Amino acid sequence: MSDKYFTVNIRAYLDKDEPTYIGEESLYDLLSDFSCPKNPDVEYFLLHNAIEFTKKDQSITYLVFDAEDASLVGYFSLTVKPISVRASNISKTMAKKLSRVSILDEETQSYTTAAYLIAQLGKNYSLPKEKRIPGNILLGFALETISSLKYSVGGVMEFLECEDNEFLLSFYTQNHFKPFDTRITASQNNESHTLHQLLKFIDLKIHEKSDSLIYILYFRKLPLLFLPYSVFLPPTPGGLLRRTYQSSVPENQCTAQIQYSVA
């Protein structure tokens, strides 16, 4: 994933035991700079629902920041939900894979399973055009996070819903999502509209690539537990914080430097 950006789970701002705790009021101030006129529902969710949904474990919101100036460039929200997929709406190959981890309703010929849902995905349009995060990178962060969850707790499928918009449908299908159904829903102004549902199998390779340095260090028998490393803490209203922890390993024995973002 791009080193130009990093993600922060908003729990880091809400947990009083974390050094990054800022509380709800300051977090609302941080989110207030977000604007998404192309999709008012995406903007409304972040400004009005994201914190409460995270506190209630209904979904978890991740903020995406520019690594250069810690500006908020976008966000995504994840949760786990059951889905029902009609066999007639997917390929035989996908149906075969899905049958291994789902229950088939013989009467409706539909597979039911649990899947990771990318519930929200939006970029911040209040930033100058040249500062906005590309959509494929923003989606990539969401997919990478789900891949890490699969690595830790399992899971096979991920899905999302999008407006009846040719550009969005093309964007998601280009990123290997397959349409499987539609549903009617109401927006914030109570107007009904169609949402397309798309799914894909989780790509664990995304996570494996991010762990490649750890594997290399392990197989070279380097003192991994004592490597010097820097931890970049999530940005706060006061700016981007940084803490550096120095190991006791002499520099002439190990000079590797690991940097990562708390996400």
C-alpha positions as CSV (number, residue, x, y, z in Angstrom):
1,M,0.0,0.0,0.0
2,S,1.1,3.6,-0.6
3,D,3.5,5.0,1.9
4,K,2.0,8.5,1.2
5,Y,-0.9,7.7,3.5
6,F,-1.7,5.8,6.7
7,T,-4.8,4.6,8.5
8,V,-6.0,5.1,12.1
9,N,-8.8,3.1,13.8
10,I,-10.8,5.7,15.6
11,R,-10.8,3.6,18.7
12,A,-7.3,5.0,19.2
13,Y,-8.9,8.4,19.9
14,L,-11.7,7.0,22.1
15,D,-9.9,4.6,24.4
16,K,-8.7,6.4,27.5
17,D,-6.0,3.8,28.0
18,E,-4.3,4.7,24.7
19,P,-1.7,7.5,24.5
20,T,-3.6,8.9,21.5
21,Y,-6.9,9.4,23.4
22,I,-8.4,12.8,22.7
23,G,-12.1,12.2,23.5
24,E,-15.3,12.5,21.5
25,E,-15.4,16.3,21.4
26,S,-11.9,16.7,19.9
27,L,-12.6,13.8,17.5
28,Y,-15.8,15.5,16.3
29,D,-13.6,18.6,15.6
30,L,-11.2,16.5,13.6
31,L,-14.0,15.0,11.5
32,S,-15.6,18.3,10.9
33,D,-13.2,19.1,8.1
34,F,-14.6,16.2,6.0
35,S,-16.9,16.9,3.1
36,C,-18.3,14.6,0.4
37,P,-20.9,16.5,-1.7
38,K,-20.9,13.7,-4.3
39,N,-22.4,11.4,-1.7
40,P,-24.1,13.2,1.2
41,D,-24.9,9.8,3.0
42,V,-21.2,9.1,3.2
43,E,-20.5,12.5,4.7
44,Y,-23.5,12.3,7.1
45,F,-22.3,8.9,8.4
46,L,-18.9,10.1,9.3
47,L,-20.1,13.3,11.0
48,H,-23.1,11.8,12.8
49,N,-22.9,8.0,13.1
50,A,-19.3,6.8,12.9
51,I,-18.4,7.4,16.6
52,E,-21.6,5.9,18.0
53,F,-21.4,2.9,15.7
54,T,-17.8,2.3,16.8
55,K,-18.7,2.6,20.5
56,K,-21.5,0.1,20.0
57,D,-19.4,-2.3,17.9
58,Q,-21.8,-2.0,15.0
59,S,-19.0,-1.0,12.7
60,I,-15.5,0.3,13.0
61,T,-14.3,3.4,11.2
62,Y,-10.8,4.0,10.0
63,L,-9.5,7.4,9.1
64,V,-7.0,7.8,6.3
65,F,-4.4,10.6,6.6
66,D,-1.8,12.2,4.4
67,A,1.6,11.1,5.9
68,E,3.2,14.5,4.9
69,D,0.9,16.9,6.8
70,A,-1.6,14.6,8.6
71,S,-4.6,16.0,6.7
72,L,-7.7,13.8,6.7
73,V,-8.0,12.5,3.1
74,G,-10.7,9.9,3.5
75,Y,-12.2,7.1,5.6
76,F,-13.8,3.7,5.4
77,S,-16.0,1.7,7.8
78,L,-16.1,-2.1,8.2
79,T,-18.4,-4.6,9.8
80,V,-19.5,-8.2,9.5
81,K,-23.0,-9.0,8.1
82,P,-24.8,-12.1,6.8
83,I,-25.5,-12.1,3.1
84,S,-27.7,-14.2,0.8
85,V,-26.5,-14.9,-2.7
86,R,-28.7,-16.5,-5.3
87,A,-26.9,-19.2,-7.2
88,S,-28.3,-17.9,-10.5
89,N,-26.6,-14.6,-10.0
90,I,-23.0,-15.8,-9.7
91,S,-20.7,-18.0,-11.8
92,K,-20.4,-21.7,-11.2
93,T,-16.8,-21.2,-10.0
94,M,-17.8,-18.7,-7.4
95,A,-20.8,-20.9,-6.4
96,K,-18.5,-23.8,-5.8
97,K,-16.2,-21.8,-3.6
98,L,-19.1,-20.2,-1.8
99,S,-20.7,-23.6,-1.1
100,R,-17.7,-24.6,1.1
101,V,-18.4,-21.8,3.6
102,S,-22.1,-21.3,3.4
103,I,-25.5,-22.9,3.7
104,L,-27.6,-23.5,0.6
105,D,-31.3,-23.0,0.8
106,E,-32.6,-25.7,-1.5
107,E,-36.0,-23.9,-2.0
108,T,-34.6,-20.5,-3.0
109,Q,-31.3,-21.8,-4.3
110,S,-29.5,-19.1,-2.3
111,Y,-26.3,-19.3,-0.3
112,T,-26.2,-17.7,3.1
113,T,-22.9,-16.8,4.8
114,A,-21.2,-14.1,6.9
115,A,-19.0,-11.6,5.1
116,Y,-17.0,-8.5,5.8
117,L,-18.9,-5.4,4.6
118,I,-17.2,-2.2,3.4
119,A,-20.1,-0.2,4.8
120,Q,-18.7,3.2,4.0
121,L,-15.9,4.5,1.7
122,G,-15.4,8.2,1.0
123,K,-12.7,10.7,0.2
124,N,-12.5,14.3,1.5
125,Y,-13.5,16.8,-1.2
126,S,-12.7,19.8,1.0
127,L,-9.1,19.3,0.1
128,P,-7.6,20.8,-3.1
129,K,-7.9,18.4,-6.0
130,E,-4.1,17.6,-6.0
131,K,-4.3,16.6,-2.3
132,R,-7.2,14.1,-2.7
133,I,-6.5,10.4,-2.3
134,P,-7.1,8.3,-5.4
135,G,-10.1,6.0,-5.1
136,N,-8.2,2.8,-5.8
137,I,-5.7,3.6,-3.0
138,L,-8.5,4.4,-0.5
139,L,-10.3,1.1,-1.4
140,G,-6.9,-0.7,-1.2
141,F,-6.6,0.4,2.5
142,A,-10.0,-1.1,3.2
143,L,-9.1,-4.4,1.4
144,E,-5.8,-4.5,3.2
145,T,-7.4,-4.1,6.6
146,I,-9.9,-6.9,5.8
147,S,-7.0,-9.1,4.6
148,S,-5.4,-8.6,8.0
149,L,-8.6,-9.6,9.7
150,K,-8.8,-12.7,7.6
151,Y,-5.3,-13.6,8.5
152,S,-6.1,-13.2,12.3
153,V,-9.7,-14.5,12.6
154,G,-10.6,-16.1,9.2
155,G,-13.3,-15.3,6.7
156,V,-13.7,-15.8,3.0
157,M,-16.0,-13.1,1.5
158,E,-16.1,-9.3,1.4
159,F,-18.8,-7.2,-0.2
160,L,-20.0,-3.7,-0.6
161,E,-23.0,-1.7,-1.9
162,C,-22.9,1.3,-4.3
163,E,-25.3,3.7,-6.0
164,D,-26.7,2.9,-9.4
165,N,-23.9,4.8,-11.1
166,E,-22.0,3.5,-14.1
167,F,-18.7,5.0,-13.0
168,L,-18.9,3.4,-9.5
169,L,-20.0,0.0,-10.9
170,S,-17.1,0.1,-13.4
171,F,-14.6,1.1,-10.7
172,Y,-15.6,-1.8,-8.4
173,T,-15.7,-4.4,-11.1
174,Q,-12.2,-3.3,-12.2
175,N,-11.2,-4.0,-8.7
176,H,-12.5,-7.6,-9.0
177,F,-15.9,-7.2,-7.3
178,K,-18.8,-9.1,-8.9
179,P,-22.4,-7.9,-8.8
180,F,-24.7,-10.4,-7.1
181,D,-27.9,-8.5,-6.3
182,T,-29.7,-5.1,-5.8
183,R,-31.8,-3.6,-3.1
184,I,-34.0,-0.6,-2.5
185,T,-33.1,1.8,0.3
186,A,-33.8,5.3,1.5
187,S,-31.3,8.1,1.8
188,Q,-31.2,10.8,4.6
189,N,-33.9,12.8,2.8
190,N,-36.1,9.6,2.7
191,E,-35.9,9.3,-1.1
192,S,-35.8,5.7,-2.2
193,H,-33.0,4.6,-4.5
194,T,-31.3,1.4,-5.8
195,L,-28.1,0.0,-4.4
196,H,-26.0,-2.6,-6.2
197,Q,-24.4,-5.3,-4.1
198,L,-21.0,-6.6,-5.2
199,L,-18.7,-9.3,-3.6
200,K,-15.3,-10.8,-4.0
201,F,-13.2,-13.4,-2.3
202,I,-10.6,-11.9,0.2
203,D,-7.1,-11.7,-1.2
204,L,-4.8,-12.8,1.6
205,K,-1.7,-12.0,-0.5
206,I,-2.3,-8.3,0.3
207,H,-1.5,-9.0,4.0
208,E,1.3,-11.4,3.2
209,K,3.2,-8.8,1.3
210,S,3.0,-6.3,4.2
211,D,4.5,-9.0,6.4
212,S,7.4,-9.9,4.1
213,L,10.0,-7.9,6.1
214,I,9.1,-9.8,9.2
215,Y,9.6,-13.1,7.4
216,I,12.9,-12.0,6.0
217,L,14.2,-10.9,9.4
218,Y,13.0,-14.2,11.0
219,F,14.7,-16.5,8.5
220,R,17.9,-14.5,8.7
221,K,17.8,-15.2,12.4
222,L,18.0,-11.5,13.3
223,P,17.1,-10.5,16.9
224,L,13.6,-9.4,15.8
225,L,12.3,-8.7,19.3
226,F,15.0,-6.2,20.0
227,L,15.1,-4.3,16.7
228,P,15.1,-0.5,17.1
229,Y,11.8,0.8,15.7
230,S,9.8,4.0,15.4
231,V,6.1,4.1,16.0
232,F,4.0,6.9,14.4
233,L,1.0,7.6,16.6
234,P,-2.2,8.8,15.1
235,P,-2.5,12.5,14.4
236,T,-4.2,14.6,17.1
237,P,-5.5,18.2,16.9
238,G,-2.0,19.2,18.1
239,G,-0.3,17.6,15.2
240,L,1.4,14.3,14.3
241,L,3.0,12.7,17.3
242,R,6.0,10.4,17.1
243,R,7.5,8.1,19.7
244,T,10.8,6.3,19.2
245,Y,11.8,3.2,21.1
246,Q,15.5,2.2,21.1
247,S,16.6,-1.3,21.6
248,S,19.6,-2.6,23.5
249,V,21.1,-4.2,20.4
250,P,24.4,-2.5,19.3
251,E,24.1,-0.7,16.0
252,N,27.0,-2.8,14.5
253,Q,24.9,-5.9,15.1
254,C,21.6,-4.7,13.7
255,T,20.9,-1.6,11.8
256,A,17.4,-2.3,10.4
257,Q,14.7,0.2,11.1
258,I,11.1,-0.6,11.2
259,Q,8.4,2.1,11.0
260,Y,4.7,1.5,11.0
261,S,1.5,3.3,11.6
262,V,-0.8,2.3,14.4
263,A,-4.0,1.3,12.6
